[in-house]
């Protein structure tokens, strides 16, 4: 058993984790880019599984529907 003082705990925000990975793979800054994890080919009512912190700063809610994103917010999508 590992002594208590040698243990390390990690907390991951899973709501942003997948968009974070997508941004790293694309070489993008998740605090600067508007990226939505969703499948836009389904419908405008498709749920956004995750959004970047940059979009959260604009007031977009995580787990919103595509049609709920304000029309003036430009964003890119990533397939789940």
PDB file of N, CA, C and O in Angstrom:
ATOM      1  N   UNK A   1       0.847  -1.185   0.000  1.00  0.00           N
ATOM      2  CA  UNK A   1       0.000   0.000   0.000  1.00  0.00           C
ATOM      3  C   UNK A   1       0.889   1.243   0.000  1.00  0.00           C
ATOM      4  O   UNK A   1       1.929   1.277   0.657  1.00  0.00           O
ATOM      5  N   UNK A   2       0.466   2.256  -0.741  1.00  0.00           N
ATOM      6  CA  UNK A   2       1.222   3.499  -0.855  1.00  0.00           C
ATOM      7  C   UNK A   2       0.972   4.361   0.381  1.00  0.00           C
ATOM      8  O   UNK A   2      -0.175   4.563   0.779  1.00  0.00           O
ATOM      9  N   UNK A   3       2.051   4.868   0.989  1.00  0.00           N
ATOM     10  CA  UNK A   3       1.855   5.753   2.144  1.00  0.00           C
ATOM     11  C   UNK A   3       1.016   6.972   1.763  1.00  0.00           C
ATOM     12  O   UNK A   3       1.096   7.461   0.636  1.00  0.00           O
ATOM     13  N   UNK A   4       0.215   7.456   2.706  1.00  0.00           N
ATOM     14  CA  UNK A   4      -0.716   8.560   2.457  1.00  0.00           C
ATOM     15  C   UNK A   4      -0.030   9.798   1.896  1.00  0.00           C
ATOM     16  O   UNK A   4      -0.602  10.455   1.026  1.00  0.00           O
ATOM     17  N   UNK A   5       1.163  10.143   2.351  1.00  0.00           N
ATOM     18  CA  UNK A   5       1.833  11.363   1.895  1.00  0.00           C
ATOM     19  C   UNK A   5       2.353  11.243   0.461  1.00  0.00           C
ATOM     20  O   UNK A   5       2.740  12.258  -0.117  1.00  0.00           O
ATOM     21  N   UNK A   6       2.381  10.068  -0.128  1.00  0.00           N
ATOM     22  CA  UNK A   6       2.865   9.885  -1.492  1.00  0.00           C
ATOM     23  C   UNK A   6       1.740   9.747  -2.521  1.00  0.00           C
ATOM     24  O   UNK A   6       2.000   9.500  -3.698  1.00  0.00           O
ATOM     25  N   UNK A   7       0.531   9.903  -2.090  1.00  0.00           N
ATOM     26  CA  UNK A   7      -0.584   9.776  -3.018  1.00  0.00           C
ATOM     27  C   UNK A   7      -0.848  11.106  -3.722  1.00  0.00           C
ATOM     28  O   UNK A   7      -0.633  12.184  -3.168  1.00  0.00           O
ATOM     29  N   UNK A   8      -1.323  10.987  -4.964  1.00  0.00           N
ATOM     30  CA  UNK A   8      -1.679  12.169  -5.736  1.00  0.00           C
ATOM     31  C   UNK A   8      -3.077  11.956  -6.304  1.00  0.00           C
ATOM     32  O   UNK A   8      -3.403  10.872  -6.787  1.00  0.00           O
ATOM     33  N   UNK A   9      -3.884  12.983  -6.242  1.00  0.00           N
ATOM     34  CA  UNK A   9      -5.237  12.906  -6.764  1.00  0.00           C
ATOM     35  C   UNK A   9      -5.380  13.905  -7.901  1.00  0.00           C
ATOM     36  O   UNK A   9      -4.836  15.008  -7.840  1.00  0.00           O
ATOM     37  N   UNK A  10      -6.104  13.522  -8.925  1.00  0.00           N
ATOM     38  CA  UNK A  10      -6.322  14.370 -10.085  1.00  0.00           C
ATOM     39  C   UNK A  10      -7.822  14.513 -10.287  1.00  0.00           C
ATOM     40  O   UNK A  10      -8.568  13.536 -10.214  1.00  0.00           O
ATOM     41  N   UNK A  11      -8.253  15.735 -10.540  1.00  0.00           N
ATOM     42  CA  UNK A  11      -9.658  16.001 -10.862  1.00  0.00           C
ATOM     43  C   UNK A  11      -9.731  16.454 -12.319  1.00  0.00           C
ATOM     44  O   UNK A  11      -8.995  17.350 -12.733  1.00  0.00           O
ATOM     45  N   UNK A  12     -10.612  15.839 -13.088  1.00  0.00           N
ATOM     46  CA  UNK A  12     -10.772  16.177 -14.501  1.00  0.00           C
ATOM     47  C   UNK A  12     -12.195  16.666 -14.729  1.00  0.00           C
ATOM     48  O   UNK A  12     -13.164  16.015 -14.342  1.00  0.00           O
ATOM     49  N   UNK A  13     -12.297  17.822 -15.364  1.00  0.00           N
ATOM     50  CA  UNK A  13     -13.600  18.356 -15.750  1.00  0.00           C
ATOM     51  C   UNK A  13     -13.996  17.657 -17.041  1.00  0.00           C
ATOM     52  O   UNK A  13     -13.571  18.061 -18.124  1.00  0.00           O
ATOM     53  N   UNK A  14     -14.798  16.622 -16.934  1.00  0.00           N
ATOM     54  CA  UNK A  14     -15.149  15.833 -18.113  1.00  0.00           C
ATOM     55  C   UNK A  14     -15.982  16.604 -19.122  1.00  0.00           C
ATOM     56  O   UNK A  14     -16.013  16.237 -20.296  1.00  0.00           O
ATOM     57  N   UNK A  15     -16.660  17.665 -18.692  1.00  0.00           N
ATOM     58  CA  UNK A  15     -17.442  18.462 -19.631  1.00  0.00           C
ATOM     59  C   UNK A  15     -16.527  19.186 -20.615  1.00  0.00           C
ATOM     60  O   UNK A  15     -16.927  19.447 -21.750  1.00  0.00           O
ATOM     61  N   UNK A  16     -15.317  19.511 -20.198  1.00  0.00           N
ATOM     62  CA  UNK A  16     -14.375  20.196 -21.086  1.00  0.00           C
ATOM     63  C   UNK A  16     -13.269  19.277 -21.594  1.00  0.00           C
ATOM     64  O   UNK A  16     -12.514  19.658 -22.488  1.00  0.00           O
ATOM     65  N   UNK A  17     -13.165  18.080 -21.041  1.00  0.00           N
ATOM     66  CA  UNK A  17     -12.059  17.192 -21.383  1.00  0.00           C
ATOM     67  C   UNK A  17     -11.992  16.878 -22.876  1.00  0.00           C
ATOM     68  O   UNK A  17     -10.930  16.993 -23.486  1.00  0.00           O
ATOM     69  N   UNK A  18     -13.100  16.490 -23.455  1.00  0.00           N
ATOM     70  CA  UNK A  18     -13.087  16.068 -24.849  1.00  0.00           C
ATOM     71  C   UNK A  18     -12.800  17.223 -25.804  1.00  0.00           C
ATOM     72  O   UNK A  18     -12.102  17.037 -26.801  1.00  0.00           O
ATOM     73  N   UNK A  19     -13.330  18.417 -25.512  1.00  0.00           N
ATOM     74  CA  UNK A  19     -12.992  19.557 -26.365  1.00  0.00           C
ATOM     75  C   UNK A  19     -11.547  19.977 -26.133  1.00  0.00           C
ATOM     76  O   UNK A  19     -10.903  20.494 -27.047  1.00  0.00           O
ATOM     77  N   UNK A  20     -11.033  19.767 -24.940  1.00  0.00           N
ATOM     78  CA  UNK A  20      -9.627  20.070 -24.659  1.00  0.00           C
ATOM     79  C   UNK A  20      -8.714  19.190 -25.502  1.00  0.00           C
ATOM     80  O   UNK A  20      -7.748  19.674 -26.092  1.00  0.00           O
ATOM     81  N   UNK A  21      -9.020  17.910 -25.557  1.00  0.00           N
ATOM     82  CA  UNK A  21      -8.229  16.976 -26.362  1.00  0.00           C
ATOM     83  C   UNK A  21      -8.318  17.350 -27.838  1.00  0.00           C
ATOM     84  O   UNK A  21      -7.311  17.345 -28.546  1.00  0.00           O
ATOM     85  N   UNK A  22      -9.514  17.672 -28.297  1.00  0.00           N
ATOM     86  CA  UNK A  22      -9.706  18.063 -29.696  1.00  0.00           C
ATOM     87  C   UNK A  22      -8.897  19.313 -30.028  1.00  0.00           C
ATOM     88  O   UNK A  22      -8.284  19.392 -31.093  1.00  0.00           O
ATOM     89  N   UNK A  23      -8.893  20.277 -29.132  1.00  0.00           N
ATOM     90  CA  UNK A  23      -8.118  21.504 -29.357  1.00  0.00           C
ATOM     91  C   UNK A  23      -6.618  21.210 -29.406  1.00  0.00           C
ATOM     92  O   UNK A  23      -5.911  21.757 -30.252  1.00  0.00           O
ATOM     93  N   UNK A  24      -6.133  20.364 -28.522  1.00  0.00           N
ATOM     94  CA  UNK A  24      -4.709  20.000 -28.525  1.00  0.00           C
ATOM     95  C   UNK A  24      -4.350  19.332 -29.840  1.00  0.00           C
ATOM     96  O   UNK A  24      -3.325  19.651 -30.442  1.00  0.00           O
ATOM     97  N   UNK A  25      -5.191  18.401 -30.292  1.00  0.00           N
ATOM     98  CA  UNK A  25      -4.914  17.706 -31.558  1.00  0.00           C
ATOM     99  C   UNK A  25      -4.912  18.658 -32.752  1.00  0.00           C
ATOM    100  O   UNK A  25      -4.188  18.434 -33.722  1.00  0.00           O
ATOM    101  N   UNK A  26      -5.715  19.717 -32.686  1.00  0.00           N
ATOM    102  CA  UNK A  26      -5.793  20.685 -33.788  1.00  0.00           C
ATOM    103  C   UNK A  26      -4.826  21.863 -33.610  1.00  0.00           C
ATOM    104  O   UNK A  26      -4.727  22.728 -34.481  1.00  0.00           O
ATOM    105  N   UNK A  27      -4.120  21.889 -32.483  1.00  0.00           N
ATOM    106  CA  UNK A  27      -3.203  22.991 -32.220  1.00  0.00           C
ATOM    107  C   UNK A  27      -3.917  24.290 -31.887  1.00  0.00           C
ATOM    108  O   UNK A  27      -3.418  25.371 -32.203  1.00  0.00           O
ATOM    109  N   UNK A  28      -5.082  24.196 -31.251  1.00  0.00           N
ATOM    110  CA  UNK A  28      -5.889  25.369 -30.922  1.00  0.00           C
ATOM    111  C   UNK A  28      -5.858  25.640 -29.419  1.00  0.00           C
ATOM    112  O   UNK A  28      -5.644  24.727 -28.622  1.00  0.00           O
ATOM    113  N   UNK A  29      -6.069  26.886 -29.044  1.00  0.00           N
ATOM    114  CA  UNK A  29      -6.152  27.286 -27.640  1.00  0.00           C
ATOM    115  C   UNK A  29      -7.611  27.245 -27.220  1.00  0.00           C
ATOM    116  O   UNK A  29      -8.412  28.042 -27.708  1.00  0.00           O
ATOM    117  N   UNK A  30      -7.975  26.330 -26.325  1.00  0.00           N
ATOM    118  CA  UNK A  30      -9.376  26.171 -25.953  1.00  0.00           C
ATOM    119  C   UNK A  30      -9.941  27.381 -25.230  1.00  0.00           C
ATOM    120  O   UNK A  30     -11.158  27.502 -25.092  1.00  0.00           O
ATOM    121  N   UNK A  31      -9.076  28.283 -24.764  1.00  0.00           N
ATOM    122  CA  UNK A  31      -9.552  29.499 -24.118  1.00  0.00           C
ATOM    123  C   UNK A  31      -9.778  30.632 -25.122  1.00  0.00           C
ATOM    124  O   UNK A  31     -10.284  31.696 -24.768  1.00  0.00           O
ATOM    125  N   UNK A  32      -9.396  30.389 -26.377  1.00  0.00           N
ATOM    126  CA  UNK A  32      -9.538  31.407 -27.419  1.00  0.00           C
ATOM    127  C   UNK A  32     -10.483  30.991 -28.543  1.00  0.00           C
ATOM    128  O   UNK A  32     -11.055  31.848 -29.216  1.00  0.00           O
ATOM    129  N   UNK A  33     -10.653  29.691 -28.754  1.00  0.00           N
ATOM    130  CA  UNK A  33     -11.434  29.201 -29.897  1.00  0.00           C
ATOM    131  C   UNK A  33     -12.818  28.734 -29.447  1.00  0.00           C
ATOM    132  O   UNK A  33     -12.985  28.196 -28.352  1.00  0.00           O
ATOM    133  N   UNK A  34     -13.787  28.950 -30.303  1.00  0.00           N
ATOM    134  CA  UNK A  34     -15.156  28.475 -30.051  1.00  0.00           C
ATOM    135  C   UNK A  34     -15.322  27.139 -30.754  1.00  0.00           C
ATOM    136  O   UNK A  34     -15.496  27.080 -31.971  1.00  0.00           O
ATOM    137  N   UNK A  35     -15.267  26.074 -29.977  1.00  0.00           N
ATOM    138  CA  UNK A  35     -15.385  24.723 -30.516  1.00  0.00           C
ATOM    139  C   UNK A  35     -16.512  23.996 -29.801  1.00  0.00           C
ATOM    140  O   UNK A  35     -16.634  24.073 -28.579  1.00  0.00           O
ATOM    141  N   UNK A  36     -17.327  23.297 -30.562  1.00  0.00           N
ATOM    142  CA  UNK A  36     -18.469  22.559 -30.035  1.00  0.00           C
ATOM    143  C   UNK A  36     -18.320  21.093 -30.408  1.00  0.00           C
ATOM    144  O   UNK A  36     -18.078  20.764 -31.569  1.00  0.00           O
ATOM    145  N   UNK A  37     -18.464  20.216 -29.426  1.00  0.00           N
ATOM    146  CA  UNK A  37     -18.449  18.771 -29.664  1.00  0.00           C
ATOM    147  C   UNK A  37     -19.887  18.347 -29.919  1.00  0.00           C
ATOM    148  O   UNK A  37     -20.687  18.220 -28.993  1.00  0.00           O
ATOM    149  N   UNK A  38     -20.207  18.126 -31.216  1.00  0.00           N
ATOM    150  CA  UNK A  38     -21.569  17.766 -31.599  1.00  0.00           C
ATOM    151  C   UNK A  38     -21.562  17.178 -33.004  1.00  0.00           C
ATOM    152  O   UNK A  38     -20.559  17.260 -33.713  1.00  0.00           O
ATOM    153  N   UNK A  39     -22.667  16.594 -33.395  1.00  0.00           N
ATOM    154  CA  UNK A  39     -22.824  16.073 -34.750  1.00  0.00           C
ATOM    155  C   UNK A  39     -23.839  16.937 -35.485  1.00  0.00           C
ATOM    156  O   UNK A  39     -25.041  16.687 -35.396  1.00  0.00           O
ATOM    157  N   UNK A  40     -23.370  17.957 -36.216  1.00  0.00           N
ATOM    158  CA  UNK A  40     -24.300  18.885 -36.878  1.00  0.00           C
ATOM    159  C   UNK A  40     -25.084  18.269 -38.032  1.00  0.00           C
ATOM    160  O   UNK A  40     -26.017  18.891 -38.541  1.00  0.00           O
ATOM    161  N   UNK A  41     -24.724  17.055 -38.456  1.00  0.00           N
ATOM    162  CA  UNK A  41     -25.446  16.420 -39.559  1.00  0.00           C
ATOM    163  C   UNK A  41     -26.791  15.846 -39.121  1.00  0.00           C
ATOM    164  O   UNK A  41     -27.626  15.516 -39.963  1.00  0.00           O
ATOM    165  N   UNK A  42     -27.005  15.725 -37.833  1.00  0.00           N
ATOM    166  CA  UNK A  42     -28.256  15.139 -37.338  1.00  0.00           C
ATOM    167  C   UNK A  42     -29.418  16.107 -37.463  1.00  0.00           C
ATOM    168  O   UNK A  42     -30.375  15.836 -38.188  1.00  0.00           O
ATOM    169  N   UNK A  43     -29.347  17.224 -36.769  1.00  0.00           N
ATOM    170  CA  UNK A  43     -30.388  18.255 -36.858  1.00  0.00           C
ATOM    171  C   UNK A  43     -29.939  19.466 -36.054  1.00  0.00           C
ATOM    172  O   UNK A  43     -28.933  19.406 -35.347  1.00  0.00           O
ATOM    173  N   UNK A  44     -30.676  20.558 -36.160  1.00  0.00           N
ATOM    174  CA  UNK A  44     -30.346  21.747 -35.378  1.00  0.00           C
ATOM    175  C   UNK A  44     -30.702  21.564 -33.906  1.00  0.00           C
ATOM    176  O   UNK A  44     -30.328  22.384 -33.068  1.00  0.00           O
ATOM    177  N   UNK A  45     -31.420  20.495 -33.593  1.00  0.00           N
ATOM    178  CA  UNK A  45     -31.771  20.212 -32.206  1.00  0.00           C
ATOM    179  C   UNK A  45     -30.798  19.240 -31.543  1.00  0.00           C
ATOM    180  O   UNK A  45     -31.002  18.828 -30.401  1.00  0.00           O
ATOM    181  N   UNK A  46     -29.745  18.879 -32.262  1.00  0.00           N
ATOM    182  CA  UNK A  46     -28.742  17.977 -31.702  1.00  0.00           C
ATOM    183  C   UNK A  46     -28.081  18.623 -30.495  1.00  0.00           C
ATOM    184  O   UNK A  46     -27.786  19.818 -30.503  1.00  0.00           O
ATOM    185  N   UNK A  47     -27.852  17.833 -29.467  1.00  0.00           N
ATOM    186  CA  UNK A  47     -27.241  18.347 -28.250  1.00  0.00           C
ATOM    187  C   UNK A  47     -25.741  18.557 -28.446  1.00  0.00           C
ATOM    188  O   UNK A  47     -25.081  17.791 -29.147  1.00  0.00           O
ATOM    189  N   UNK A  48     -25.226  19.587 -27.828  1.00  0.00           N
ATOM    190  CA  UNK A  48     -23.787  19.856 -27.814  1.00  0.00           C
ATOM    191  C   UNK A  48     -23.224  19.125 -26.599  1.00  0.00           C
ATOM    192  O   UNK A  48     -23.531  19.483 -25.462  1.00  0.00           O
ATOM    193  N   UNK A  49     -22.419  18.122 -26.830  1.00  0.00           N
ATOM    194  CA  UNK A  49     -21.908  17.319 -25.729  1.00  0.00           C
ATOM    195  C   UNK A  49     -20.914  18.078 -24.872  1.00  0.00           C
ATOM    196  O   UNK A  49     -20.811  17.826 -23.671  1.00  0.00           O
ATOM    197  N   UNK A  50     -20.181  19.005 -25.473  1.00  0.00           N
ATOM    198  CA  UNK A  50     -19.222  19.821 -24.730  1.00  0.00           C
ATOM    199  C   UNK A  50     -18.905  21.065 -25.543  1.00  0.00           C
ATOM    200  O   UNK A  50     -19.002  21.065 -26.770  1.00  0.00           O
ATOM    201  N   UNK A  51     -18.524  22.130 -24.837  1.00  0.00           N
ATOM    202  CA  UNK A  51     -18.100  23.365 -25.483  1.00  0.00           C
ATOM    203  C   UNK A  51     -16.829  23.847 -24.795  1.00  0.00           C
ATOM    204  O   UNK A  51     -16.547  23.468 -23.658  1.00  0.00           O
ATOM    205  N   UNK A  52     -16.070  24.679 -25.486  1.00  0.00           N
ATOM    206  CA  UNK A  52     -14.835  25.204 -24.905  1.00  0.00           C
ATOM    207  C   UNK A  52     -15.147  26.289 -23.872  1.00  0.00           C
ATOM    208  O   UNK A  52     -16.215  26.899 -23.903  1.00  0.00           O
ATOM    209  N   UNK A  53     -14.200  26.520 -22.957  1.00  0.00           N
ATOM    210  CA  UNK A  53     -14.369  27.612 -21.995  1.00  0.00           C
ATOM    211  C   UNK A  53     -14.574  28.970 -22.675  1.00  0.00           C
ATOM    212  O   UNK A  53     -15.238  29.846 -22.122  1.00  0.00           O
ATOM    213  N   UNK A  54     -14.004  29.145 -23.875  1.00  0.00           N
ATOM    214  CA  UNK A  54     -14.200  30.399 -24.610  1.00  0.00           C
ATOM    215  C   UNK A  54     -15.679  30.622 -24.903  1.00  0.00           C
ATOM    216  O   UNK A  54     -16.164  31.750 -24.829  1.00  0.00           O
ATOM    217  N   UNK A  55     -16.390  29.557 -25.233  1.00  0.00           N
ATOM    218  CA  UNK A  55     -17.829  29.680 -25.504  1.00  0.00           C
ATOM    219  C   UNK A  55     -18.602  29.907 -24.208  1.00  0.00           C
ATOM    220  O   UNK A  55     -19.589  30.644 -24.192  1.00  0.00           O
ATOM    221  N   UNK A  56     -18.163  29.288 -23.143  1.00  0.00           N
ATOM    222  CA  UNK A  56     -18.816  29.498 -21.847  1.00  0.00           C
ATOM    223  C   UNK A  56     -18.711  30.966 -21.447  1.00  0.00           C
ATOM    224  O   UNK A  56     -19.642  31.527 -20.869  1.00  0.00           O
ATOM    225  N   UNK A  57     -17.566  31.588 -21.759  1.00  0.00           N
ATOM    226  CA  UNK A  57     -17.373  33.007 -21.459  1.00  0.00           C
ATOM    227  C   UNK A  57     -18.354  33.884 -22.228  1.00  0.00           C
ATOM    228  O   UNK A  57     -18.669  34.993 -21.796  1.00  0.00           O
ATOM    229  N   UNK A  58     -18.832  33.393 -23.356  1.00  0.00           N
ATOM    230  CA  UNK A  58     -19.807  34.133 -24.162  1.00  0.00           C
ATOM    231  C   UNK A  58     -21.244  33.907 -23.693  1.00  0.00           C
ATOM    232  O   UNK A  58     -22.183  34.473 -24.252  1.00  0.00           O
ATOM    233  N   UNK A  59     -21.407  33.077 -22.666  1.00  0.00           N
ATOM    234  CA  UNK A  59     -22.733  32.815 -22.117  1.00  0.00           C
ATOM    235  C   UNK A  59     -23.430  31.596 -22.686  1.00  0.00           C
ATOM    236  O   UNK A  59     -24.583  31.329 -22.347  1.00  0.00           O
ATOM    237  N   UNK A  60     -22.747  30.850 -23.547  1.00  0.00           N
ATOM    238  CA  UNK A  60     -23.331  29.625 -24.106  1.00  0.00           C
ATOM    239  C   UNK A  60     -23.284  28.547 -23.029  1.00  0.00           C
ATOM    240  O   UNK A  60     -22.255  28.353 -22.381  1.00  0.00           O
ATOM    241  N   UNK A  61     -24.370  27.865 -22.848  1.00  0.00           N
ATOM    242  CA  UNK A  61     -24.461  26.825 -21.812  1.00  0.00           C
ATOM    243  C   UNK A  61     -23.986  25.480 -22.351  1.00  0.00           C
ATOM    244  O   UNK A  61     -24.270  25.113 -23.491  1.00  0.00           O
ATOM    245  N   UNK A  62     -23.262  24.762 -21.515  1.00  0.00           N
ATOM    246  CA  UNK A  62     -22.852  23.410 -21.860  1.00  0.00           C
ATOM    247  C   UNK A  62     -24.102  22.542 -21.953  1.00  0.00           C
ATOM    248  O   UNK A  62     -25.066  22.763 -21.219  1.00  0.00           O
ATOM    249  N   UNK A  63     -24.092  21.581 -22.828  1.00  0.00           N
ATOM    250  CA  UNK A  63     -25.227  20.674 -23.067  1.00  0.00           C
ATOM    251  C   UNK A  63     -26.420  21.384 -23.699  1.00  0.00           C
ATOM    252  O   UNK A  63     -27.558  20.938 -23.554  1.00  0.00           O
ATOM    253  N   UNK A  64     -26.165  22.487 -24.399  1.00  0.00           N
ATOM    254  CA  UNK A  64     -27.246  23.170 -25.107  1.00  0.00           C
ATOM    255  C   UNK A  64     -27.523  22.449 -26.423  1.00  0.00           C
ATOM    256  O   UNK A  64     -26.823  21.500 -26.775  1.00  0.00           O
ATOM    257  N   UNK A  65     -28.518  22.890 -27.128  1.00  0.00           N
ATOM    258  CA  UNK A  65     -28.810  22.401 -28.480  1.00  0.00           C
ATOM    259  C   UNK A  65     -28.145  23.342 -29.475  1.00  0.00           C
ATOM    260  O   UNK A  65     -27.927  24.513 -29.166  1.00  0.00           O
ATOM    261  N   UNK A  66     -27.824  22.848 -30.654  1.00  0.00           N
ATOM    262  CA  UNK A  66     -27.155  23.685 -31.650  1.00  0.00           C
ATOM    263  C   UNK A  66     -27.947  24.964 -31.904  1.00  0.00           C
ATOM    264  O   UNK A  66     -27.366  26.045 -31.998  1.00  0.00           O
ATOM    265  N   UNK A  67     -29.262  24.849 -32.014  1.00  0.00           N
ATOM    266  CA  UNK A  67     -30.067  26.040 -32.309  1.00  0.00           C
ATOM    267  C   UNK A  67     -30.102  27.049 -31.163  1.00  0.00           C
ATOM    268  O   UNK A  67     -30.556  28.178 -31.352  1.00  0.00           O
ATOM    269  N   UNK A  68     -29.630  26.660 -29.978  1.00  0.00           N
ATOM    270  CA  UNK A  68     -29.591  27.577 -28.842  1.00  0.00           C
ATOM    271  C   UNK A  68     -28.331  28.439 -28.814  1.00  0.00           C
ATOM    272  O   UNK A  68     -28.245  29.387 -28.034  1.00  0.00           O
ATOM    273  N   UNK A  69     -27.365  28.116 -29.654  1.00  0.00           N
ATOM    274  CA  UNK A  69     -26.160  28.947 -29.743  1.00  0.00           C
ATOM    275  C   UNK A  69     -26.545  30.226 -30.478  1.00  0.00           C
ATOM    276  O   UNK A  69     -27.096  30.161 -31.577  1.00  0.00           O
ATOM    277  N   UNK A  70     -26.264  31.388 -29.888  1.00  0.00           N
ATOM    278  CA  UNK A  70     -26.636  32.648 -30.546  1.00  0.00           C
ATOM    279  C   UNK A  70     -26.058  32.734 -31.958  1.00  0.00           C
ATOM    280  O   UNK A  70     -24.918  32.329 -32.186  1.00  0.00           O
ATOM    281  N   UNK A  71     -26.832  33.256 -32.902  1.00  0.00           N
ATOM    282  CA  UNK A  71     -26.396  33.292 -34.301  1.00  0.00           C
ATOM    283  C   UNK A  71     -25.147  34.132 -34.543  1.00  0.00           C
ATOM    284  O   UNK A  71     -24.460  33.940 -35.547  1.00  0.00           O
ATOM    285  N   UNK A  72     -24.844  35.060 -33.640  1.00  0.00           N
ATOM    286  CA  UNK A  72     -23.656  35.888 -33.817  1.00  0.00           C
ATOM    287  C   UNK A  72     -22.381  35.220 -33.300  1.00  0.00           C
ATOM    288  O   UNK A  72     -21.287  35.751 -33.492  1.00  0.00           O
ATOM    289  N   UNK A  73     -22.508  34.058 -32.643  1.00  0.00           N
ATOM    290  CA  UNK A  73     -21.342  33.326 -32.152  1.00  0.00           C
ATOM    291  C   UNK A  73     -20.860  32.376 -33.246  1.00  0.00           C
ATOM    292  O   UNK A  73     -21.553  31.424 -33.605  1.00  0.00           O
ATOM    293  N   UNK A  74     -19.683  32.643 -33.762  1.00  0.00           N
ATOM    294  CA  UNK A  74     -19.073  31.773 -34.784  1.00  0.00           C
ATOM    295  C   UNK A  74     -18.313  30.665 -34.068  1.00  0.00           C
ATOM    296  O   UNK A  74     -17.609  30.917 -33.090  1.00  0.00           O
ATOM    297  N   UNK A  75     -18.457  29.445 -34.557  1.00  0.00           N
ATOM    298  CA  UNK A  75     -17.810  28.301 -33.891  1.00  0.00           C
ATOM    299  C   UNK A  75     -17.477  27.229 -34.919  1.00  0.00           C
ATOM    300  O   UNK A  75     -17.988  27.219 -36.040  1.00  0.00           O
ATOM    301  N   UNK A  76     -16.599  26.326 -34.489  1.00  0.00           N
ATOM    302  CA  UNK A  76     -16.281  25.140 -35.289  1.00  0.00           C
ATOM    303  C   UNK A  76     -16.790  23.918 -34.534  1.00  0.00           C
ATOM    304  O   UNK A  76     -16.975  23.967 -33.318  1.00  0.00           O
ATOM    305  N   UNK A  77     -17.015  22.833 -35.248  1.00  0.00           N
ATOM    306  CA  UNK A  77     -17.527  21.631 -34.609  1.00  0.00           C
ATOM    307  C   UNK A  77     -16.516  20.498 -34.677  1.00  0.00           C
ATOM    308  O   UNK A  77     -15.642  20.456 -35.543  1.00  0.00           O
ATOM    309  N   UNK A  78     -16.665  19.596 -33.744  1.00  0.00           N
ATOM    310  CA  UNK A  78     -15.881  18.367 -33.720  1.00  0.00           C
ATOM    311  C   UNK A  78     -16.864  17.224 -33.490  1.00  0.00           C
ATOM    312  O   UNK A  78     -17.737  17.306 -32.627  1.00  0.00           O
ATOM    313  N   UNK A  79     -16.713  16.179 -34.256  1.00  0.00           N
ATOM    314  CA  UNK A  79     -17.593  15.022 -34.103  1.00  0.00           C
ATOM    315  C   UNK A  79     -17.264  14.281 -32.824  1.00  0.00           C
ATOM    316  O   UNK A  79     -16.092  14.096 -32.499  1.00  0.00           O
ATOM    317  N   UNK A  80     -18.294  13.850 -32.086  1.00  0.00           N
ATOM    318  CA  UNK A  80     -18.053  13.088 -30.862  1.00  0.00           C
ATOM    319  C   UNK A  80     -17.473  11.725 -31.157  1.00  0.00           C
ATOM    320  O   UNK A  80     -17.210  10.954 -30.235  1.00  0.00           O
TER     321      UNK A  80
END
